[in-house]
Amino acid sequence: MNRLKELRIEKSLLQSDIAKIINKSERTVGFYETGERDMNTETLATLADYFGVSIDYLLGKSDIRNPEQQEDPLGLAKIGFSMKDYNPPTDKQREQLAELIKIVLKDNKKDKEGK
């Protein structure tokens, strides 16, 4: 199973949009999405570059979208967070994270002002 359809939908693209990117027909894109046809190396590379993911991710062989971007700028590994267990947050979780960030930033501002 490949992730082409999932990635296409994430970017609000149509099969015709993907067809233009890879210079193939819409029908071929449909075959790729259903697994009726395998993508060649050139097509895989083009799509991986376009979506900013690894070929392994595109093919469903890895859950890591882009191993080259596996940095830990916030030091989350120190609190037991592992990228291998990561799932993108839901919309509700994004809202919760935004509220938490607002609280932390407000607290930081108070500390900076000496209050």
Backbone as a ProteinNet text record, in pm:
[ID]
protein_1_A
[PRIMARY]
MNRLKELRIEKSLLQSDIAKIINKSERTVGFYETGERDMNTETLATLADYFGVSIDYLLGKSDIRNPEQQEDPLGLAKIGFSMKDYNPPTDKQREQLAELIKIVLKDNKKDKEGK
[TERTIARY]
84.2	0	88.3	59.9	134.9	48.4	110.5	42.9	12.6	16.2	-4.4	-138.5	-244.5	-376.8	-384.3	-331.6	-331.5	-257.4	-140.4	-61.7	-131.3	-191.7	-263.4	-378.9	-454.6	-569.9	-524.5	-414.9	-360.8	-334.7	-291.3	-259.4	-376.5	-492.7	-613.2	-588.6	-522.1	-494.1	-586.4	-607.6	-683.5	-586.5	-639.1	-555.1	-497.9	-573.6	-525	-403.8	-400.6	-285.2	-160.7	-177.4	-64.3	-19.8	-115.9	-83.5	6.9	-21.4	61.7	202.8	211.5	341.1	431.1	372.5	453.7	444.5	370.9	357.4	300	191.9	120.7	-28.8	-108.4	-253.5	-318.8	-437.9	-515.8	-543.3	-570.4	-599.7	-480.2	-360.5	-240.1	-226.3	-253.4	-249.1	-347.5	-465.9	-565	-513	-447.7	-388.1	-280.8	-200.4	-97.2	-162.1	-269.1	-334.3	-398.8	-449.9	-515	-418.2	-295.8	-196.3	-204.1	-285.7	-296.7	-172	-97.8	29.6	133.6	257.3	368.1	431	474.2	542.3	687.3	738.2	879.3	964.1	1094.4	1186.7	1177.4	1169	1161.6	1034.9	923	795.9	801.9	856.1	869.6	953.8	1065.6	1155.8	1087	1015.4	945.7	840.6	761.6	656.1	713.3	816.3	879.4	933.5	997.2	1048.5	933.7	829.8	717.2	651.4	629	560.5	655.2	785.9	882.3	887.9	872.6	877.1	980.8	1014.4	1105.9	1028.1	1099.7	1036.7	980.3	1051.2	1000.3	866.5	853.6	727.2	618.3	649.4	553.4	502.7	592.7	556.1	491.2	486	426.7	522.9	651.2	752.8	804.7	778.2	823.8	716.6	709.1	615.5	683.3	811.4	885.2	878.4	814.2	794.9	926.3	1018.1	1145.8	1254.6	1330.9	1432.5	1536	1556.8	1654.3	1608.5	1481	1426.9	1400	1461.1	1436.5	1522.9	1510.7	1581.8	1494.1	1553.4	1480.4	1511.8	1468.2	1505.5	1450.4	1343.5	1285.4	1335	1420.5	1471.7	1365.2	1270.4	1159.3	1203.1	1318.4	1368.3	1397.4	1431.1	1463	1342	1222.6	1101.3	1034.3	1109.5	1059.5	985.4	989.9	921.9	1010.3	952.3	1027	954.3	1028.6	967.2	910	961.6	908.6	765.6	728.3	592.5	502.2	555.4	483.4	371.6	257.4	145.4	109.6	80.7	43.9	-76.4	-78	-189.1	-319.3	-427	-559.9	-585.3	-693.2	-728.1	-750.1	-817.3	-842.4	-710	-618.3	-488.4	-408	-419.8	-351.1	-402.9	-534.8	-592.7	-540.9	-532.7	-482.3	-336.5	-257.3	-116.7	-103.1	-186.7	-182	-212.5	-310.4	-344.1	-229.5	-167.5	-54.1	62.3	87.8	196.9	168.4	42.4	6.1	34.3	2.7	25.5	174.9	254	399	458.5	418.1	471.2	431.3	309.2	263.4	346	372.4	453.5	597.1	651.7	786.5	793.6	688.6	686.2	685.7	609.6	606.2	744.4	809.6	944.7	1042.3	1030.3	1119.2	1099.6	975.2	943.4	968.1	1000.8	1031.3	910.1	800.4	677	654.1
-119	0	124.9	216.3	341.7	453.5	565.5	677.2	792.1	766.1	872.4	942.7	867	927.4	1011.1	959	1030.9	1164.3	1161.4	1283.6	1381.4	1327.9	1411.7	1484.1	1411.9	1470.2	1573	1543.7	1639.5	1775.5	1775.2	1900.3	1950.4	1887.7	1926.3	1925.3	1821.5	1807.4	1704.4	1717.6	1620.2	1524.7	1412.3	1319.7	1388.6	1479.1	1551.1	1638.7	1692.3	1771.9	1684.6	1567	1473.9	1429	1404.4	1360.6	1462.9	1590.2	1695.4	1695.1	1674.3	1675.4	1563.7	1445.9	1330.7	1301.1	1386.3	1371.6	1235.1	1199.6	1074	1106.8	1007.7	1029.1	1018.4	1077	1064.6	917.9	842.4	700.6	627.7	663.1	602.4	638.7	764.3	806.9	723.9	702.3	618.5	477.5	422.9	289.1	288.2	392.7	402.7	405.4	483.8	497.7	368	289.6	164.1	47.3	70.2	-36.6	-129.7	-92.5	-175.8	-167.3	-57.8	-40.3	8.8	-30.3	18.5	139.4	232.5	351.1	316.9	374.7	353.2	445.4	424.7	499.3	649.4	691.1	833.8	896.4	827.2	876.9	884.4	780.9	780.5	898.3	920.9	1029.9	1165.1	1182.8	1308.8	1336.1	1234.5	1251.6	1270.4	1196.4	1211.1	1352.6	1404.3	1541.8	1642.2	1622	1714.7	1722.2	1605.4	1602.2	1619.6	1618.5	1634.3	1514.2	1396	1272.3	1178.3	1075.1	974.3	880	813.1	712.6	600.2	561.6	457.2	497.9	624.7	671.9	665.7	713.8	713.3	572.3	474.9	335.8	265	332	269.1	177.3	187	101.2	161.2	290.4	360	459.4	483.3	583.3	718	726.3	851.1	923.6	1038.3	1110.8	1149.2	1202.1	1244.4	1226.4	1118.1	1091.3	1202.7	1278.7	1388	1501.6	1507.5	1614.7	1565.7	1456.3	1399	1465	1593.3	1665.6	1674.2	1716.1	1731.6	1868	1976.6	2110.8	2147	2083.3	2115.8	2023.9	1927	1834.4	1741.5	1704.1	1619.7	1478.7	1433.8	1301.2	1292.7	1405.4	1409.1	1374.8	1394.5	1362.9	1235.2	1157.3	1027.4	1027.8	1137.2	1144.5	1082.7	996.6	931.6	953.4	994.7	1016.5	887.4	772.7	648	621.8	682.2	666.9	783.9	878.3	1001	977.7	1035.7	1045	1192.1	1245.2	1387	1416.5	1533.5	1565.8	1588.1	1559.5	1586.1	1736.3	1781.1	1923.8	1968.7	1885.8	1920.1	1929.7	1836.7	1840.6	1963.7	2004	2125.6	2247.5	2252.9	2362.9	2361.8	2241.9	2229.8	2273.6	2234.5	2274.5	2425.5	2485	2629.9	2700.9	2652.6	2712.7	2696	2578.9	2554.7	2646.8	2664.7	2754	2897	2940.4	3075.5	3092.1	2990.8	2996.2	3005.2	2922.7	2922.8	3057.5	3111.7	3239.9	3353.7	3348.7	3450	3440.3	3318.3	3296.8	3345.4	3318.8	3365.3	3518	3581	3727.3	3784	3720.7	3764.4	3750.9	3638	3616.5	3721.2	3754.5	3851.9	3990.9	4022.9	4153.5	4158	4042.5	4036.2	4040.4	3995	3994.9	3861.6
0	0	0	-88.4	-89.1	-31.2	-5.3	59.3	-36.4	-162.4	-260	-239.7	-227.3	-212	-84.9	24.4	151.9	139.2	77.8	60.9	-34.5	-139	-235.5	-166.5	-86.3	-17.5	86.8	157.1	254.8	191.6	67	-2.7	-86.6	-72.4	-146.5	-297.5	-343.9	-486.1	-549	-677	-754.6	-822.4	-867.4	-942.9	-1066.7	-1123.5	-1242.1	-1208.3	-1086.1	-1043.3	-1034.2	-975.8	-963.1	-1101.9	-1189.1	-1325.3	-1395.1	-1374.9	-1435.8	-1376.5	-1246.4	-1178.2	-1229.6	-1251.7	-1292.6	-1442.6	-1514.2	-1658.6	-1698.8	-1631.4	-1659.3	-1666.6	-1699.5	-1708	-1570.3	-1559.3	-1435.5	-1404.5	-1506.9	-1488.8	-1427.1	-1472	-1416.6	-1269.6	-1235.7	-1095.3	-1013.9	-1067.2	-999.9	-977.6	-1077.2	-1064	-955.6	-949.6	-845.6	-707.1	-695	-564.6	-517.2	-609.5	-570.2	-564.8	-609.5	-607.9	-727.2	-826.2	-946.1	-1032.4	-1017.8	-1087.9	-989.4	-1011.2	-930	-998	-916.1	-968.9	-1000.8	-1108.8	-1139.9	-1052.4	-1057.7	-972	-994	-1117.6	-1148.7	-1089.9	-1103.8	-1049.6	-898.2	-835.8	-689.6	-642.2	-709.4	-670.9	-687.9	-797.6	-823.7	-716.6	-684.3	-584.5	-444	-410.6	-279.1	-262.9	-366.6	-362.1	-350.6	-428.2	-428.8	-289.5	-229	-99.8	19.5	-5.5	103.2	195.3	136.9	214.7	154.3	228.6	174.6	83.4	-2.7	-88.6	-2.3	102.8	193	254.4	293	348.4	241.8	123.1	12.9	-16.1	-7.8	-35.3	84	198.9	317.1	389.7	360	423.1	553	575.9	695.8	737.6	868	918.6	940.1	907	920.4	786.5	786.2	660.5	595.6	673.7	617.5	722.8	714.5	816.3	828.4	722.6	726.8	817	846.9	931.3	1073.5	1113.8	1244.9	1353.1	1366.1	1469.8	1593.6	1702.6	1828.1	1888.1	1820.1	1865.1	2002.6	2045.5	2175.4	2286.7	2251.6	2352.7	2407.2	2323.2	2367.9	2404	2351.7	2386.8	2535.6	2595.4	2738.9	2825.4	2771.6	2848	2798.3	2721.6	2677.7	2546.2	2473	2344.1	2237	2157	2049.5	1917.4	1814.9	1683.9	1625.6	1665.8	1609	1656.4	1769.1	1821.7	1784.3	1706	1674.8	1574.5	1604	1510.4	1504.2	1386.9	1379.3	1468.3	1533.5	1622.5	1546.3	1614.9	1558.9	1565	1503.3	1508.4	1652.7	1731.2	1871.6	1947.4	1922.2	1989.1	1947.2	1821.5	1776.7	1852.6	1872.7	1949.1	2092.8	2153	2289.3	2296.7	2197.8	2194.5	2181.2	2097.9	2079.9	2211.7	2284.9	2414.3	2513.9	2515.4	2605.3	2571.9	2444.8	2402.3	2446.2	2434.5	2479	2628.4	2707.2	2851.7	2881.4	2813.4	2835.7	2795.9	2681.7	2636.9	2731.8	2781	2876.9	3004.3	3051.1	3170.2	3148.9	3031	2997.7	2998.1	2947.5	2943.6	3086	3175.9	3314.7	3376.7	3352.2	3406.2	3353.7	3227.1	3166.1	3224.5	3256.6	3313.3	3463.8	3523.4	3667.4	3757	3709.5	3789.3	3853.3
[MASK]
+++++++++++++++++++++++++++++++++++++++++++++++++++++++++++++++++++++++++++++++++++++++++++++++++++++++++++++++++++

